[in-house]
Amino acid sequence: MGELYFIGMGLSRSLMTNKALDIIRKADVIIYDTYTSFSCDISPDYVRSLTSGKVIEANRDLLENRSAEVISLAKEKAVVVATVGDPMIATTHVSMAIEARKAGVKVSVVPGVSVHCYLISKSMLSSYKFGKSVTIVYPSYGIMDTAPYSVIKSNRSLDIHTILYLDIREGKFMTPNEAVSLLLQMEDMRKENVIKEDDVIVVGSRLGCEDEAVVSLSLSEAKKYDFGKPPHILIFPSNLHYMEADALKWMTTK
Ligand SMILES: C[S@@+](CC[C@H](N)C(=O)[O-])C[C@H]1O[C@@H](n2cnc3c(N)ncnc32)[C@H](O)[C@@H]1O
C-alpha cells in the first residue's frame, strides 16, 4: 500500500524539520519541486545525499499537467512531493492532493517553515493585519498583469498589509528593483492613486539563509538599491500601528 506525502522542506537545511527528514529518508520516490520555490542550500543533490529513494526533479508540467503519473505511482510506493518552504502555501499542490484522495490514495501533509510566516515574523508587522497575497509576474507578450495593483488597493482599503511574491521564470528570479518598477508602471497605467514613490515597503532577501536581510525603504530608494542574490519577497504595508512603525525603524537600509 502506497502513500503520497506533501513535505515542506523549510527555507534552508537548518530549517528542515526532523519529521520531513525522516519521511524523505524512508521514501521510495521523492518528486523534488523545482518549480514553486528555491532554497540557498537545499537542492535535489542535497536530497539525494539524504536518501536511497529515487529523486526526480519536477517542473510545472509534471506537477500540474502530469500529476496522474505521480498519483498512480503513490498507489504502490511511498512517494514524497518535496517543496521548499511549506507545500501548501503559495503553491497549487492542493489540486494534486484532492485528485489523489479521490483516487483512494492516502495523503499526508507535513508543513514546513514558509517564507510567508518567516517574513511576517522577521518584519514584526502584526500577523493579524495581512490580507490576500499576490505574485508580481513579468509582462507576457507585452501585456502587464495588474492584479497586484488591485490586491494592494483592496487590502489598503481594509487597512491591511500585502505580501508580494516575485515571479520565477525559466530560472530567472525577479529582483525587487524590477518589481518596484513594474508596480510604478501599474500606477501609470491605472492612475487610481494607490502606489507612490514615497510609499515604504519591506524587502526580505534570502530568508532563512546565512546572508538573509530584511530592509525597509521607500519605492524611490528601492529602485536603485542592491538587494543581493535571490530569492526576494516584498511587503506593501498599509497604515502602520505606532509599534509596527517603531519595529520597521530597526530595519532601515544599510
Ligand atoms: C510561490 S512562493 C512559494 C512559497 C513556498 N511554498 C513557501 O512556503 O515558502 C515562491 C516565492 O517566494 C519568495 N521566496 C521564497 N523563498 C524565499 C526566501 N528564502 N527569501 C525571500 N523570498 C523567498 C520568492 O518571491 C519566490 O519567488
The ligand as an SDF file (V2000), in Angstrom:
LIG
                    3D

 27 29  0  0  0  0  0  0  0  0999 V2000
    5.3890   30.9290   -4.9680 C   0  0  0  0  0  0  0  0  0  0  0  0
    6.2430   31.2790   -3.4740 S   0  0  0  0  0  0  0  0  0  0  0  0
    6.2830   29.6800   -2.7320 C   0  0  0  0  0  0  0  0  0  0  0  0
    6.4230   29.7750   -1.2420 C   0  0  0  0  0  0  0  0  0  0  0  0
    6.7580   28.4540   -0.5580 C   0  0  0  0  0  0  0  0  0  0  0  0
    5.7570   27.4390   -0.8050 N   0  0  0  0  0  0  0  0  0  0  0  0
    6.9050   28.6690    0.9550 C   0  0  0  0  0  0  0  0  0  0  0  0
    6.0070   28.2520    1.7090 O   0  0  0  0  0  0  0  0  0  0  0  0
    7.9090   29.2660    1.3740 O   0  0  0  0  0  0  0  0  0  0  0  0
    7.9100   31.4950   -4.0180 C   0  0  0  0  0  0  0  0  0  0  0  0
    8.3170   32.9530   -3.9230 C   0  0  0  0  0  0  0  0  0  0  0  0
    8.5030   33.2960   -2.5500 O   0  0  0  0  0  0  0  0  0  0  0  0
    9.6480   34.1350   -2.4060 C   0  0  0  0  0  0  0  0  0  0  0  0
   10.6610   33.3830   -1.6330 N   0  0  0  0  0  0  0  0  0  0  0  0
   10.7630   32.0510   -1.4790 C   0  0  0  0  0  0  0  0  0  0  0  0
   11.7780   31.7260   -0.6470 N   0  0  0  0  0  0  0  0  0  0  0  0
   12.3340   32.8940   -0.2640 C   0  0  0  0  0  0  0  0  0  0  0  0
   13.4090   33.2360    0.6070 C   0  0  0  0  0  0  0  0  0  0  0  0
   14.1100   32.3020    1.2480 N   0  0  0  0  0  0  0  0  0  0  0  0
   13.7110   34.5550    0.7780 N   0  0  0  0  0  0  0  0  0  0  0  0
   12.9930   35.5100    0.1520 C   0  0  0  0  0  0  0  0  0  0  0  0
   11.9570   35.2440   -0.6830 N   0  0  0  0  0  0  0  0  0  0  0  0
   11.6290   33.9610   -0.8890 C   0  0  0  0  0  0  0  0  0  0  0  0
   10.1340   34.4800   -3.8040 C   0  0  0  0  0  0  0  0  0  0  0  0
    9.4760   35.6630   -4.2150 O   0  0  0  0  0  0  0  0  0  0  0  0
    9.6540   33.2590   -4.5940 C   0  0  0  0  0  0  0  0  0  0  0  0
    9.5090   33.5700   -5.9540 O   0  0  0  0  0  0  0  0  0  0  0  0
  1  2  1  0
  2  3  1  0
  2 10  1  0
  3  4  1  0
  4  5  1  0
  5  6  1  0
  5  7  1  0
  7  8  2  0
  7  9  1  0
 10 11  1  0
 11 12  1  0
 11 26  1  0
 12 13  1  0
 13 14  1  0
 13 24  1  0
 14 15  1  0
 14 23  1  0
 15 16  2  0
 16 17  1  0
 17 18  1  0
 17 23  2  0
 18 19  1  0
 18 20  2  0
 20 21  1  0
 21 22  2  0
 22 23  1  0
 24 25  1  0
 24 26  1  0
 26 27  1  0
M  CHG  2   2   1   9  -1
M  END
$$$$
